[in-house]
Amino acid sequence: MAAFWDDDRELVLLTLNEFDSLPDGTELTCIDGEVVVKGRDYIDDDTRLGHMAYGVTGDHPIRLAFIAAVDRKEHAR
């Protein structure tokens, strides 16, 4: 499952499985701010603690679903 990069929840990092499920043409953001496109640009598939240094921002469905899941879990406490 994805993970937040920072407390602002702007960048949600991806696992390799999540990355593999994305179609070519998907815009990804690196933790250093670089924006790349899957299928066009080089994307390092190195992982740390199961997550890539790339993720999704804005209204990407993976980001929105992850935020909703975390919010549900926090409100269930």
N, C-alpha and C positions, 0 to 999 in steps of 0.2 A: 504494500500500500504506500501511496505517496507520503511525503513529509514536508512540513513547512521549512523554508530556508531561514526565515526571520520572524520576529514577533508581529510584523505587520501583515503577515499572511499573503504577501504580494506574489511571491514565487513559491510554487509547489514543486518540489523535486520528484523525479520519476524513478521507478524501479526499471530494470531492464525489460521485464514483461510488459509494463505499461508503455514503455518506449516502443517496443516491438509491435504493439497493437495499434499504434498511431499510423495514419496514412502518410505517404510521401506528400510533401507540401506543407506539413504542419510546422508552424513557427515555434521555436523553442528559445528560451532564454537561459544563458549560462549564469552561474553564480557571480561571474565577473562583469555581467551586464551585456555581454556579446549576444546578439540575436542571430540565430542560424535557422536554416530550413532543412528539415529531414528529407533526405533523398537528393539534396543538392549540395549541401555543405558537409565538411568533415565534422563528425560528432564523436568525440572520445567516449567509448563505452566503459571506461573505468568506473568502478563503483566504490563507495565508502559506506560502510554500514548498510549495504544493500541499495543505495541510491546513487544515481548519476549526478554529475555537476550541472545537469540541464533539467529544466522543468517548464511549466506552463504558467502563464499569468492571465490577467484580465478575466474575461468571461468564458474561458475554455471549460468545457464540461467536466474534465477531470478535476480541475481546481475547484469548481463550484460544488461538485459532489463531495470532495474531500472536506471542504469547509463545513458543509451541511452535516456530514457524518461526525465530525469533531464537535460541532455545536450540539448535536443530539446527545452525544456521549457526556459532554460537560453539563448539560441541563438535566440529565438523568441522575446525577449525583445528589 
